[in-house]
Amino acid sequence: MRKLLQLGLLGLLMTAHLHAAEIANLRNGFSIPHERHDVVGDTTRLYMSAEPDSGYIDVPSAQIESFEPAPPELQAATSRAHAPMDLSAIVSEASARSQVDADFIASVIRAESGNNPHAVSRKGAQGLMQLMPGTAGKLGVKNSFDPAENVDGGVRYLRELLLLYNNDMIKALAAYNAGPQRVQQYQGVPPYHETHAYVARVINDYNRKKLAQRKHQQKPPVRGATAVKPEIAQSAAAPAAGSE
């Protein structure tokens, strides 16, 4: 289903104006904002805007639990033009400001929303880093569906958690998912299947990135070039992770 969400993101980037009149709530917990929908056999087609050549996503109708009106933040975006989202640049800028490893940030975003800036969970978490409205308010995030604003707030919160747990990425991720109070209550990762799966998913994705970088750095040098000692990049706030 995440592949569908990522394809939907490509459709969103092809539209000139972003507008959502509806939200399709999926049975897997994700939601997809869209303009309108049509049912074609066993498939529901979600149109990303009212424009005739707008992109769309085809979703099996059985995977859609319900439809509901889009929140004001999306409905108010009707007349605002959006440039294609450069997630890599957004993550790099947030990493530079916070000194949190960019690969770690990217892995969290991938696990939280599948890189979908308009994802909405059943609990109400919004955007790339799935900020709850209360958390977004405390962080000064006015529009959780704005990719740069969402990532900036989410990374600042992630940095707070890393500092709180002395750069223990496992505990920081558990707190990001289940809340710091639960980590304190259980003196570590809470005994929730969702939280354990979430932490493992982020750490595994992060470690894959680092191992791929190390493998690339260890390739034989080009003849005549100076060999460089392979080294995994680490930030002060996010050391290399061990598997859960």
C-alpha positions as protocol buffer text, in pm:
chain_id: "A"
residue {
  index: 1
  type: MET
  ca { x: 0 y: 0 z: 0 }
}
residue {
  index: 2
  type: ARG
  ca { x: 291 y: 233 z: 65 }
}
residue {
  index: 3
  type: LYS
  ca { x: 384 y: 198 z: -300 }
}
residue {
  index: 4
  type: LEU
  ca { x: 42 y: 332 z: -386 }
}
residue {
  index: 5
  type: LEU
  ca { x: 98 y: 623 z: -154 }
}
residue {
  index: 6
  type: GLN
  ca { x: 433 y: 698 z: -315 }
}
residue {
  index: 7
  type: LEU
  ca { x: 275 y: 683 z: -662 }
}
residue {
  index: 8
  type: GLY
  ca { x: 10 y: 918 z: -534 }
}
residue {
  index: 9
  type: LEU
  ca { x: 283 y: 1159 z: -430 }
}
residue {
  index: 10
  type: LEU
  ca { x: 411 y: 1163 z: -789 }
}
residue {
  index: 11
  type: GLY
  ca { x: 60 y: 1251 z: -902 }
}
residue {
  index: 12
  type: LEU
  ca { x: 47 y: 1532 z: -650 }
}
residue {
  index: 13
  type: LEU
  ca { x: 372 y: 1676 z: -776 }
}
residue {
  index: 14
  type: MET
  ca { x: 237 y: 1688 z: -1131 }
}
residue {
  index: 15
  type: THR
  ca { x: -56 y: 1913 z: -1036 }
}
residue {
  index: 16
  type: ALA
  ca { x: -23 y: 2287 z: -1062 }
}
residue {
  index: 17
  type: HIS
  ca { x: -253 y: 2363 z: -769 }
}
residue {
  index: 18
  type: LEU
  ca { x: -305 y: 2151 z: -460 }
}
residue {
  index: 19
  type: HIS
  ca { x: -661 y: 2114 z: -336 }
}
residue {
  index: 20
  type: ALA
  ca { x: -829 y: 1842 z: -136 }
}
residue {
  index: 21
  type: ALA
  ca { x: -1203 y: 1825 z: -87 }
}
residue {
  index: 22
  type: GLU
  ca { x: -1205 y: 1470 z: 51 }
}
residue {
  index: 23
  type: ILE
  ca { x: -990 y: 1225 z: 243 }
}
residue {
  index: 24
  type: ALA
  ca { x: -998 y: 852 z: 177 }
}
residue {
  index: 25
  type: ASN
  ca { x: -932 y: 658 z: 498 }
}
residue {
  index: 26
  type: LEU
  ca { x: -756 y: 329 z: 423 }
}
residue {
  index: 27
  type: ARG
  ca { x: -788 y: 12 z: 628 }
}
residue {
  index: 28
  type: ASN
  ca { x: -411 y: 8 z: 690 }
}
residue {
  index: 29
  type: GLY
  ca { x: -432 y: 334 z: 888 }
}
residue {
  index: 30
  type: PHE
  ca { x: -317 y: 575 z: 615 }
}
residue {
  index: 31
  type: SER
  ca { x: -530 y: 840 z: 449 }
}
residue {
  index: 32
  type: ILE
  ca { x: -510 y: 1000 z: 104 }
}
residue {
  index: 33
  type: PRO
  ca { x: -635 y: 1358 z: 46 }
}
residue {
  index: 34
  type: HIS
  ca { x: -790 y: 1410 z: -298 }
}
residue {
  index: 35
  type: GLU
  ca { x: -1034 y: 1627 z: -493 }
}
residue {
  index: 36
  type: ARG
  ca { x: -1294 y: 1368 z: -597 }
}
residue {
  index: 37
  type: HIS
  ca { x: -1330 y: 996 z: -663 }
}
residue {
  index: 38
  type: ASP
  ca { x: -1493 y: 758 z: -910 }
}
residue {
  index: 39
  type: VAL
  ca { x: -1559 y: 387 z: -873 }
}
residue {
  index: 40
  type: VAL
  ca { x: -1447 y: 175 z: -1169 }
}
residue {
  index: 41
  type: GLY
  ca { x: -1533 y: -189 z: -1110 }
}
residue {
  index: 42
  type: ASP
  ca { x: -1342 y: -307 z: -803 }
}
residue {
  index: 43
  type: THR
  ca { x: -1117 y: 1 z: -809 }
}
residue {
  index: 44
  type: THR
  ca { x: -1167 y: 352 z: -674 }
}
residue {
  index: 45
  type: ARG
  ca { x: -991 y: 628 z: -866 }
}
residue {
  index: 46
  type: LEU
  ca { x: -881 y: 924 z: -652 }
}
residue {
  index: 47
  type: TYR
  ca { x: -825 y: 1247 z: -850 }
}
residue {
  index: 48
  type: MET
  ca { x: -562 y: 1480 z: -707 }
}
residue {
  index: 49
  type: SER
  ca { x: -719 y: 1805 z: -828 }
}
residue {
  index: 50
  type: ALA
  ca { x: -1018 y: 1943 z: -1018 }
}
residue {
  index: 51
  type: GLU
  ca { x: -810 y: 2010 z: -1329 }
}
residue {
  index: 52
  type: PRO
  ca { x: -889 y: 1784 z: -1629 }
}
residue {
  index: 53
  type: ASP
  ca { x: -528 y: 1662 z: -1668 }
}
residue {
  index: 54
  type: SER
  ca { x: -466 y: 1610 z: -1296 }
}
residue {
  index: 55
  type: GLY
  ca { x: -297 y: 1299 z: -1167 }
}
residue {
  index: 56
  type: TYR
  ca { x: -488 y: 1021 z: -996 }
}
residue {
  index: 57
  type: ILE
  ca { x: -436 y: 710 z: -785 }
}
residue {
  index: 58
  type: ASP
  ca { x: -616 y: 378 z: -836 }
}
residue {
  index: 59
  type: VAL
  ca { x: -686 y: 205 z: -505 }
}
residue {
  index: 60
  type: PRO
  ca { x: -868 y: -129 z: -459 }
}
residue {
  index: 61
  type: SER
  ca { x: -1211 y: -33 z: -322 }
}
residue {
  index: 62
  type: ALA
  ca { x: -1189 y: -305 z: -57 }
}
residue {
  index: 63
  type: GLN
  ca { x: -891 y: -123 z: 97 }
}
residue {
  index: 64
  type: ILE
  ca { x: -1088 y: 199 z: 155 }
}
residue {
  index: 65
  type: GLU
  ca { x: -1273 y: 212 z: 484 }
}
residue {
  index: 66
  type: SER
  ca { x: -1445 y: 551 z: 451 }
}
residue {
  index: 67
  type: PHE
  ca { x: -1442 y: 901 z: 303 }
}
residue {
  index: 68
  type: GLU
  ca { x: -1458 y: 1229 z: 494 }
}
residue {
  index: 69
  type: PRO
  ca { x: -1424 y: 1603 z: 419 }
}
residue {
  index: 70
  type: ALA
  ca { x: -1065 y: 1727 z: 404 }
}
residue {
  index: 71
  type: PRO
  ca { x: -940 y: 1947 z: 692 }
}
residue {
  index: 72
  type: PRO
  ca { x: -937 y: 2327 z: 645 }
}
residue {
  index: 73
  type: GLU
  ca { x: -560 y: 2330 z: 592 }
}
residue {
  index: 74
  type: LEU
  ca { x: -597 y: 2138 z: 265 }
}
residue {
  index: 75
  type: GLN
  ca { x: -919 y: 2303 z: 153 }
}
residue {
  index: 76
  type: ALA
  ca { x: -763 y: 2648 z: 198 }
}
residue {
  index: 77
  type: ALA
  ca { x: -478 y: 2560 z: -38 }
}
residue {
  index: 78
  type: THR
  ca { x: -696 y: 2585 z: -350 }
}
residue {
  index: 79
  type: SER
  ca { x: -539 y: 2895 z: -496 }
}
residue {
  index: 80
  type: ARG
  ca { x: -182 y: 2838 z: -381 }
}
residue {
  index: 81
  type: ALA
  ca { x: 69 y: 2706 z: -632 }
}
residue {
  index: 82
  type: HIS
  ca { x: 328 y: 2453 z: -517 }
}
residue {
  index: 83
  type: ALA
  ca { x: 666 y: 2371 z: -663 }
}
residue {
  index: 84
  type: PRO
  ca { x: 765 y: 2003 z: -670 }
}
residue {
  index: 85
  type: MET
  ca { x: 882 y: 1890 z: -327 }
}
residue {
  index: 86
  type: ASP
  ca { x: 1255 y: 1833 z: -298 }
}
residue {
  index: 87
  type: LEU
  ca { x: 1251 y: 1610 z: 7 }
}
residue {
  index: 88
  type: SER
  ca { x: 1625 y: 1548 z: -5 }
}
residue {
  index: 89
  type: ALA
  ca { x: 1697 y: 1922 z: 17 }
}
residue {
  index: 90
  type: ILE
  ca { x: 1445 y: 1968 z: 298 }
}
residue {
  index: 91
  type: VAL
  ca { x: 1604 y: 1684 z: 496 }
}
residue {
  index: 92
  type: SER
  ca { x: 1956 y: 1816 z: 433 }
}
residue {
  index: 93
  type: GLU
  ca { x: 1863 y: 2163 z: 556 }
}
residue {
  index: 94
  type: ALA
  ca { x: 1694 y: 2026 z: 868 }
}
residue {
  index: 95
  type: SER
  ca { x: 1997 y: 1805 z: 934 }
}
residue {
  index: 96
  type: ALA
  ca { x: 2234 y: 2100 z: 908 }
}
residue {
  index: 97
  type: ARG
  ca { x: 2026 y: 2306 z: 1151 }
}
residue {
  index: 98
  type: SER
  ca { x: 1976 y: 2029 z: 1407 }
}
residue {
  index: 99
  type: GLN
  ca { x: 2296 y: 1825 z: 1365 }
}
residue {
  index: 100
  type: VAL
  ca { x: 2082 y: 1511 z: 1338 }
}
residue {
  index: 101
  type: ASP
  ca { x: 2203 y: 1264 z: 1074 }
}
residue {
  index: 102
  type: ALA
  ca { x: 2019 y: 1322 z: 745 }
}
residue {
  index: 103
  type: ASP
  ca { x: 1992 y: 947 z: 678 }
}
residue {
  index: 104
  type: PHE
  ca { x: 1834 y: 898 z: 1018 }
}
residue {
  index: 105
  type: ILE
  ca { x: 1579 y: 1172 z: 945 }
}
residue {
  index: 106
  type: ALA
  ca { x: 1502 y: 1018 z: 606 }
}
residue {
  index: 107
  type: SER
  ca { x: 1449 y: 675 z: 763 }
}
residue {
  index: 108
  type: VAL
  ca { x: 1207 y: 819 z: 1019 }
}
residue {
  index: 109
  type: ILE
  ca { x: 1009 y: 997 z: 746 }
}
residue {
  index: 110
  type: ARG
  ca { x: 994 y: 680 z: 538 }
}
residue {
  index: 111
  type: ALA
  ca { x: 860 y: 480 z: 834 }
}
residue {
  index: 112
  type: GLU
  ca { x: 618 y: 751 z: 945 }
}
residue {
  index: 113
  type: SER
  ca { x: 449 y: 846 z: 619 }
}
residue {
  index: 114
  type: GLY
  ca { x: 606 y: 659 z: 329 }
}
residue {
  index: 115
  type: ASN
  ca { x: 731 y: 1002 z: 212 }
}
residue {
  index: 116
  type: ASN
  ca { x: 370 y: 1120 z: 164 }
}
residue {
  index: 117
  type: PRO
  ca { x: 341 y: 1486 z: 281 }
}
residue {
  index: 118
  type: HIS
  ca { x: -38 y: 1458 z: 305 }
}
residue {
  index: 119
  type: ALA
  ca { x: -59 y: 1136 z: 507 }
}
residue {
  index: 120
  type: VAL
  ca { x: -309 y: 1142 z: 794 }
}
residue {
  index: 121
  type: SER
  ca { x: -326 y: 858 z: 1045 }
}
residue {
  index: 122
  type: ARG
  ca { x: -641 y: 737 z: 1218 }
}
residue {
  index: 123
  type: LYS
  ca { x: -519 y: 904 z: 1536 }
}
residue {
  index: 124
  type: GLY
  ca { x: -486 y: 1237 z: 1357 }
}
residue {
  index: 125
  type: ALA
  ca { x: -109 y: 1254 z: 1304 }
}
residue {
  index: 126
  type: GLN
  ca { x: -30 y: 1460 z: 995 }
}
residue {
  index: 127
  type: GLY
  ca { x: 234 y: 1507 z: 728 }
}
residue {
  index: 128
  type: LEU
  ca { x: 575 y: 1362 z: 654 }
}
residue {
  index: 129
  type: MET
  ca { x: 678 y: 1314 z: 1017 }
}
residue {
  index: 130
  type: GLN
  ca { x: 325 y: 1245 z: 1139 }
}
residue {
  index: 131
  type: LEU
  ca { x: 293 y: 1527 z: 1391 }
}
residue {
  index: 132
  type: MET
  ca { x: -6 y: 1521 z: 1622 }
}
residue {
  index: 133
  type: PRO
  ca { x: -186 y: 1859 z: 1628 }
}
residue {
  index: 134
  type: GLY
  ca { x: -91 y: 1919 z: 1992 }
}
residue {
  index: 135
  type: THR
  ca { x: 276 y: 1843 z: 1928 }
}
residue {
  index: 136
  type: ALA
  ca { x: 275 y: 2057 z: 1613 }
}
residue {
  index: 137
  type: GLY
  ca { x: 131 y: 2347 z: 1813 }
}
residue {
  index: 138
  type: LYS
  ca { x: 401 y: 2321 z: 2078 }
}
residue {
  index: 139
  type: LEU
  ca { x: 666 y: 2318 z: 1805 }
}
residue {
  index: 140
  type: GLY
  ca { x: 519 y: 2622 z: 1634 }
}
residue {
  index: 141
  type: VAL
  ca { x: 421 y: 2427 z: 1321 }
}
residue {
  index: 142
  type: LYS
  ca { x: 123 y: 2607 z: 1169 }
}
residue {
  index: 143
  type: ASN
  ca { x: 68 y: 2379 z: 869 }
}
residue {
  index: 144
  type: SER
  ca { x: 165 y: 2015 z: 914 }
}
residue {
  index: 145
  type: PHE
  ca { x: 98 y: 1950 z: 546 }
}
residue {
  index: 146
  type: ASP
  ca { x: 376 y: 2186 z: 442 }
}
residue {
  index: 147
  type: PRO
  ca { x: 676 y: 1953 z: 388 }
}
residue {
  index: 148
  type: ALA
  ca { x: 948 y: 2195 z: 503 }
}
residue {
  index: 149
  type: GLU
  ca { x: 754 y: 2312 z: 807 }
}
residue {
  index: 150
  type: ASN
  ca { x: 659 y: 1958 z: 909 }
}
residue {
  index: 151
  type: VAL
  ca { x: 1014 y: 1824 z: 876 }
}
residue {
  index: 152
  type: ASP
  ca { x: 1160 y: 2122 z: 1060 }
}
residue {
  index: 153
  type: GLY
  ca { x: 926 y: 2069 z: 1355 }
}
residue {
  index: 154
  type: GLY
  ca { x: 958 y: 1691 z: 1352 }
}
residue {
  index: 155
  type: VAL
  ca { x: 1338 y: 1702 z: 1346 }
}
residue {
  index: 156
  type: ARG
  ca { x: 1350 y: 1954 z: 1630 }
}
residue {
  index: 157
  type: TYR
  ca { x: 1133 y: 1719 z: 1836 }
}
residue {
  index: 158
  type: LEU
  ca { x: 1348 y: 1421 z: 1736 }
}
residue {
  index: 159
  type: ARG
  ca { x: 1659 y: 1611 z: 1845 }
}
residue {
  index: 160
  type: GLU
  ca { x: 1500 y: 1685 z: 2183 }
}
residue {
  index: 161
  type: LEU
  ca { x: 1438 y: 1314 z: 2231 }
}
residue {
  index: 162
  type: LEU
  ca { x: 1793 y: 1219 z: 2126 }
}
residue {
  index: 163
  type: LEU
  ca { x: 1934 y: 1465 z: 2379 }
}
residue {
  index: 164
  type: LEU
  ca { x: 1690 y: 1345 z: 2646 }
}
residue {
  index: 165
  type: TYR
  ca { x: 1809 y: 985 z: 2605 }
}
residue {
  index: 166
  type: ASN
  ca { x: 2181 y: 1065 z: 2561 }
}
residue {
  index: 167
  type: ASN
  ca { x: 2175 y: 988 z: 2188 }
}
residue {
  index: 168
  type: ASP
  ca { x: 2015 y: 647 z: 2240 }
}
residue {
  index: 169
  type: MET
  ca { x: 1841 y: 615 z: 1903 }
}
residue {
  index: 170
  type: ILE
  ca { x: 1631 y: 316 z: 2015 }
}
residue {
  index: 171
  type: LYS
  ca { x: 1474 y: 502 z: 2307 }
}
residue {
  index: 172
  type: ALA
  ca { x: 1435 y: 821 z: 2104 }
}
residue {
  index: 173
  type: LEU
  ca { x: 1245 y: 634 z: 1834 }
}
residue {
  index: 174
  type: ALA
  ca { x: 1030 y: 454 z: 2089 }
}
residue {
  index: 175
  type: ALA
  ca { x: 943 y: 789 z: 2246 }
}
residue {
  index: 176
  type: TYR
  ca { x: 867 y: 942 z: 1907 }
}
residue {
  index: 177
  type: ASN
  ca { x: 624 y: 657 z: 1841 }
}
residue {
  index: 178
  type: ALA
  ca { x: 469 y: 587 z: 2181 }
}
residue {
  index: 179
  type: GLY
  ca { x: 553 y: 899 z: 2381 }
}
residue {
  index: 180
  type: PRO
  ca { x: 830 y: 976 z: 2634 }
}
residue {
  index: 181
  type: GLN
  ca { x: 599 y: 891 z: 2923 }
}
residue {
  index: 182
  type: ARG
  ca { x: 575 y: 530 z: 2803 }
}
residue {
  index: 183
  type: VAL
  ca { x: 952 y: 499 z: 2767 }
}
residue {
  index: 184
  type: GLN
  ca { x: 990 y: 628 z: 3122 }
}
residue {
  index: 185
  type: GLN
  ca { x: 717 y: 395 z: 3248 }
}
residue {
  index: 186
  type: TYR
  ca { x: 883 y: 84 z: 3103 }
}
residue {
  index: 187
  type: GLN
  ca { x: 1243 y: 206 z: 3134 }
}
residue {
  index: 188
  type: GLY
  ca { x: 1296 y: 145 z: 2765 }
}
residue {
  index: 189
  type: VAL
  ca { x: 1097 y: 43 z: 2460 }
}
residue {
  index: 190
  type: PRO
  ca { x: 732 y: -15 z: 2563 }
}
residue {
  index: 191
  type: PRO
  ca { x: 598 y: -370 z: 2512 }
}
residue {
  index: 192
  type: TYR
  ca { x: 384 y: -267 z: 2217 }
}
residue {
  index: 193
  type: HIS
  ca { x: 408 y: -460 z: 1891 }
}
residue {
  index: 194
  type: GLU
  ca { x: 357 y: -143 z: 1689 }
}
residue {
  index: 195
  type: THR
  ca { x: 642 y: 37 z: 1867 }
}
residue {
  index: 196
  type: HIS
  ca { x: 885 y: -255 z: 1838 }
}
residue {
  index: 197
  type: ALA
  ca { x: 804 y: -292 z: 1468 }
}
residue {
  index: 198
  type: TYR
  ca { x: 844 y: 82 z: 1413 }
}
residue {
  index: 199
  type: VAL
  ca { x: 1182 y: 101 z: 1585 }
}
residue {
  index: 200
  type: ALA
  ca { x: 1311 y: -203 z: 1394 }
}
residue {
  index: 201
  type: ARG
  ca { x: 1187 y: -61 z: 1063 }
}
residue {
  index: 202
  type: VAL
  ca { x: 1366 y: 271 z: 1111 }
}
residue {
  index: 203
  type: ILE
  ca { x: 1690 y: 117 z: 1238 }
}
residue {
  index: 204
  type: ASN
  ca { x: 1702 y: -142 z: 960 }
}
residue {
  index: 205
  type: ASP
  ca { x: 1645 y: 122 z: 693 }
}
residue {
  index: 206
  type: TYR
  ca { x: 1905 y: 352 z: 850 }
}
residue {
  index: 207
  type: ASN
  ca { x: 2165 y: 77 z: 875 }
}
residue {
  index: 208
  type: ARG
  ca { x: 2105 y: -24 z: 513 }
}
residue {
  index: 209
  type: LYS
  ca { x: 2187 y: 330 z: 407 }
}
residue {
  index: 210
  type: LYS
  ca { x: 2506 y: 336 z: 613 }
}
residue {
  index: 211
  type: LEU
  ca { x: 2621 y: -7 z: 494 }
}
residue {
  index: 212
  type: ALA
  ca { x: 2560 y: 96 z: 133 }
}
residue {
  index: 213
  type: GLN
  ca { x: 2767 y: 410 z: 187 }
}
residue {
  index: 214
  type: ARG
  ca { x: 3049 y: 211 z: 343 }
}
residue {
  index: 215
  type: LYS
  ca { x: 3042 y: -43 z: 60 }
}
residue {
  index: 216
  type: HIS
  ca { x: 3060 y: 239 z: -193 }
}
residue {
  index: 217
  type: GLN
  ca { x: 3353 y: 399 z: -11 }
}
residue {
  index: 218
  type: GLN
  ca { x: 3540 y: 69 z: -1 }
}
residue {
  index: 219
  type: LYS
  ca { x: 3540 y: 24 z: -380 }
}
residue {
  index: 220
  type: PRO
  ca { x: 3893 y: 2 z: -528 }
}
residue {
  index: 221
  type: PRO
  ca { x: 4021 y: 352 z: -607 }
}
residue {
  index: 222
  type: VAL
  ca { x: 4054 y: 463 z: -967 }
}
residue {
  index: 223
  type: ARG
  ca { x: 4413 y: 430 z: -1092 }
}
residue {
  index: 224
  type: GLY
  ca { x: 4599 y: 747 z: -1013 }
}
residue {
  index: 225
  type: ALA
  ca { x: 4347 y: 860 z: -752 }
}
residue {
  index: 226
  type: THR
  ca { x: 4423 y: 894 z: -382 }
}
residue {
  index: 227
  type: ALA
  ca { x: 4260 y: 625 z: -168 }
}
residue {
  index: 228
  type: VAL
  ca { x: 4024 y: 750 z: 103 }
}
residue {
  index: 229
  type: LYS
  ca { x: 3973 y: 556 z: 425 }
}
residue {
  index: 230
  type: PRO
  ca { x: 3606 y: 445 z: 445 }
}
residue {
  index: 231
  type: GLU
  ca { x: 3416 y: 604 z: 729 }
}
residue {
  index: 232
  type: ILE
  ca { x: 3049 y: 606 z: 824 }
}
residue {
  index: 233
  type: ALA
  ca { x: 2927 y: 963 z: 867 }
}
residue {
  index: 234
  type: GLN
  ca { x: 2781 y: 1034 z: 1210 }
}
residue {
  index: 235
  type: SER
  ca { x: 2637 y: 1346 z: 1370 }
}
residue {
  index: 236
  type: ALA
  ca { x: 2671 y: 1449 z: 1731 }
}
residue {
  index: 237
  type: ALA
  ca { x: 2302 y: 1382 z: 1788 }
}
residue {
  index: 238
  type: ALA
  ca { x: 2269 y: 1056 z: 1595 }
}
residue {
  index: 239
  type: PRO
  ca { x: 2548 y: 794 z: 1617 }
}
residue {
  index: 240
  type: ALA
  ca { x: 2537 y: 483 z: 1404 }
}
residue {
  index: 241
  type: ALA
  ca { x: 2261 y: 252 z: 1520 }
}
residue {
  index: 242
  type: GLY
  ca { x: 2277 y: -106 z: 1634 }
}
residue {
  index: 243
  type: SER
  ca { x: 2002 y: -343 z: 1526 }
}
residue {
  index: 244
  type: GLU
  ca { x: 1716 y: -393 z: 1770 }
}
